[in-house]
């Protein structure tokens, strides 16, 4: 039986509570709760030794509430990941994609897998452990690239079969096209919005460039996994090169309410 040590305990419009072993991460979207009452209530539900708060409200969003440094490892479906509970707004593992990661692992045997916007490389770990011939992880952040390498090493996955590129995704697509590289599985899980060196990225505006760039690198029988958590996102296939789009949003972790999670699509060549 597969197990996981990280899961979502609760979510409403004002806050979400995620559990990592015996530690709780509380994401605040509305009014800051009265901490003693909330913590006492949560301890009645599950054993919790420590609480970490993440302020996700307008002004101040993007900065964790400062706490003592805490880094742990958690297990998910037989894989192990480094989690940083204290230093970043996101801790290193997006829990709503647990089932999607498992599915990717099941599809990856013998495949060339490209993981873009790779964050800490959890999709790459699942793909490599699932028997991928090679994984390539791409992220613009040096911090996340090093985190990917740590997660790969933690799972005894060799660097010579699991490459990591510090690069913008669209730039990598252009590079890979020049090199005539091809991939059987391409994972695209971008942020809703980002800014780097004066350039902005918006998933609503830029998703066609991402998907069309990936289609250029896709093998004839391969597929793209495209996901995002943009509220109200709608896929306009008229903006894409000819392809077949299948929504698989329902493939999500059972501890997540659809109203608070991602959109997910599988895209194939015609």
C-alpha positions in Angstrom: 0.0 0.0 0.0 1.4 3.4 -1.0 1.7 6.0 1.7 2.4 9.7 2.1 3.5 11.8 5.0 2.2 15.1 3.6 -1.4 16.0 3.0 -4.0 18.7 3.2 -6.1 18.6 6.4 -8.4 21.6 5.7 -9.2 24.4 3.3 -11.7 27.2 3.2 -11.7 30.8 1.8 -9.7 32.1 4.7 -7.0 29.5 5.3 -5.6 26.1 4.4 -3.8 23.6 6.7 -1.2 21.2 5.3 0.4 18.5 7.4 4.0 17.4 7.0 4.7 14.5 9.4 3.9 16.1 12.7 4.2 19.7 11.6 1.4 22.0 10.3 1.7 24.7 7.6 -1.1 27.2 7.8 -1.7 29.3 4.6 -3.7 32.5 5.5 -5.8 34.0 2.7 -8.2 36.0 4.8 -8.1 37.4 8.4 -5.2 36.1 10.5 -6.7 33.5 12.9 -6.3 33.6 16.6 -3.3 31.3 16.8 -3.8 29.7 20.3 -7.4 28.7 19.5 -6.6 27.4 16.0 -3.6 25.5 17.2 -5.5 23.9 20.1 -8.3 22.9 17.7 -5.9 21.4 15.2 -4.1 19.4 17.9 -7.4 17.8 18.7 -7.5 16.5 15.1 -3.9 15.2 14.6 -0.7 15.2 16.6 1.2 18.4 15.8 4.5 19.5 17.3 5.1 22.8 15.4 3.1 25.3 13.4 4.3 27.5 10.4 2.3 30.4 9.0 2.3 31.6 5.4 0.7 35.0 4.7 -0.9 34.9 1.3 -3.0 38.0 1.6 -2.5 40.9 -0.9 0.1 43.1 0.6 2.6 40.9 2.4 1.8 37.9 0.2 4.9 36.3 -1.1 6.7 36.4 2.2 6.5 33.6 4.8 5.9 34.6 8.4 9.4 34.4 9.8 10.1 31.3 12.0 13.1 29.3 13.0 14.7 27.4 10.2 13.1 24.0 9.6 14.0 21.5 6.9 12.7 18.0 6.9 12.1 15.1 4.5 8.8 13.5 3.8 7.8 10.3 2.0 5.2 10.2 -0.8 4.4 7.0 -2.6 7.8 5.5 -1.8 9.8 8.7 -2.9 11.4 11.1 -0.5 11.5 14.9 -0.8 13.3 17.7 1.1 10.7 20.2 2.5 11.6 23.6 3.8 8.9 24.7 6.2 10.3 28.1 7.2 12.1 30.0 4.5 9.8 30.2 1.6 6.1 30.8 0.9 5.9 27.4 -0.8 7.7 24.6 1.0 8.9 22.4 -1.9 6.1 20.0 -2.8 2.7 20.9 -4.3 0.4 18.4 -2.6 -2.5 18.8 -5.0 -0.3 17.1 -7.7 0.3 13.9 -5.8 -1.9 11.7 -8.0 -0.6 13.5 -11.2 3.0 12.7 -10.1 2.1 9.1 -9.6 0.5 8.9 -13.0 3.5 10.4 -14.7 5.7 7.8 -12.9 3.5 5.1 -14.3 3.9 6.5 -17.9 7.6 7.1 -17.9 9.3 3.7 -18.4 11.8 3.9 -21.2 10.8 7.5 -22.0 12.6 10.8 -22.5 11.0 13.1 -20.0 11.3 16.9 -20.0 10.1 18.7 -16.8 9.8 22.5 -17.3 9.1 25.1 -14.5 10.5 22.1 -12.6 10.5 23.8 -9.2 12.1 21.2 -6.8 11.9 18.3 -9.4 9.2 16.1 -7.9 7.8 15.1 -11.3 11.4 14.3 -12.4 11.9 12.1 -9.3 8.7 10.1 -10.1 9.6 9.8 -13.8 13.2 8.7 -13.1 12.1 6.2 -10.4 9.4 5.0 -12.9 12.2 3.9 -15.3 12.6 6.9 -17.6 15.5 6.6 -20.0 16.4 10.1 -19.1 14.9 13.1 -17.4 15.7 16.8 -18.1 14.6 19.4 -15.5 14.5 23.0 -16.4 14.0 25.9 -14.0 15.2 29.5 -14.0 16.1 29.6 -10.3 19.5 28.5 -9.1 18.0 27.7 -5.7 15.4 25.3 -7.2 18.0 23.7 -9.5 20.1 22.8 -6.5 17.0 21.6 -4.7 16.2 19.3 -7.7 19.7 17.8 -7.5 19.2 17.2 -3.8 15.9 15.4 -4.3 17.3 13.3 -7.1 20.3 12.3 -4.9 18.0 11.7 -1.9 16.2 9.0 -4.1 19.5 7.5 -5.4 18.8 8.7 -9.0 22.0 9.2 -10.9 22.9 12.7 -12.3 24.1 11.2 -15.6 20.5 10.1 -16.4 18.8 13.1 -14.8 20.0 16.4 -16.2 19.2 19.8 -14.7 19.3 23.1 -16.7 19.1 26.6 -15.1 17.2 28.3 -18.0 14.0 30.0 -18.9 11.5 27.5 -20.3 10.9 29.2 -23.7 14.6 29.8 -24.1 15.2 26.0 -23.5 12.5 25.2 -26.0 14.4 27.2 -28.6 17.7 25.6 -27.6 16.2 22.1 -27.8 14.7 22.8 -31.2 18.1 23.9 -32.6 19.6 20.7 -31.2 16.8 18.7 -32.7 16.0 17.1 -29.3 12.8 15.1 -28.9 10.8 14.1 -25.8 8.1 11.5 -25.1 6.7 13.4 -22.1 6.8 17.1 -21.6 5.6 18.6 -18.3 4.6 22.2 -18.2 3.4 23.5 -14.8 4.0 27.2 -14.8 3.1 29.9 -12.2 0.1 32.1 -12.8 2.3 35.1 -13.0 6.1 35.9 -12.6 8.6 38.6 -13.2 12.3 38.3 -14.0 14.7 40.9 -15.2 12.0 43.2 -16.3 10.1 40.5 -18.2 6.7 39.4 -17.1 5.1 36.0 -17.6 1.3 35.4 -17.4 -0.1 31.9 -17.9 -3.3 33.3 -19.4 -1.3 35.3 -22.0 1.6 33.0 -22.6 0.3 29.4 -22.5 0.0 29.1 -26.3 3.7 29.9 -26.7 4.5 27.3 -24.1 2.3 24.6 -25.6 3.3 25.3 -29.2 6.9 25.3 -28.3 6.6 22.0 -26.6 4.7 20.5 -29.6 7.8 21.2 -31.7 9.8 18.9 -29.3 7.3 16.2 -28.9 7.6 12.7 -30.4 4.8 11.6 -32.6 3.3 9.3 -29.9 4.2 11.5 -26.9 2.2 13.8 -24.8 2.4 17.1 -22.9 1.1 17.4 -19.4 0.0 21.1 -19.0 -1.2 22.4 -15.7 -1.8 25.7 -13.9 -3.7 27.0 -10.9 -5.0 30.2 -12.5 -8.5 30.9 -11.2 -11.0 30.7 -14.1 -8.5 29.5 -16.6 -10.0 28.5 -20.0 -8.1 26.7 -22.7 -8.7 28.3 -26.1 -7.6 25.6 -28.6 -7.8 28.1 -31.5 -4.6 29.6 -30.1 -2.7 26.3 -30.4 -1.1 24.5 -33.3 -3.1 21.4 -34.4 -3.3 19.0 -31.4 -5.7 17.0 -29.3 -6.5 18.4 -25.8 -7.9 16.2 -23.1 -8.7 17.7 -19.6 -7.7 15.5 -16.7 -8.3 17.9 -13.9 -10.1 15.2 -11.9 -6.8 13.4 -11.5 -6.1 15.2 -8.3 -5.3 14.3 -4.7 -8.5 13.3 -2.8 -7.7 15.7 0.1 -8.1 18.7 -2.2 -11.3 20.4 -3.1 -11.6 21.1 -6.8 -12.4 24.8 -6.1 -9.0 25.3 -4.6 -6.7 23.3 -6.9 -5.3 23.2 -10.5 -6.4 22.8 -14.1 -4.7 19.9 -15.8 -4.6 18.8 -19.5 -3.0 16.1 -21.6 -2.1 17.3 -25.1 -1.0 15.1 -28.0 -0.1 15.7 -31.7 -2.8 15.2 -34.3 
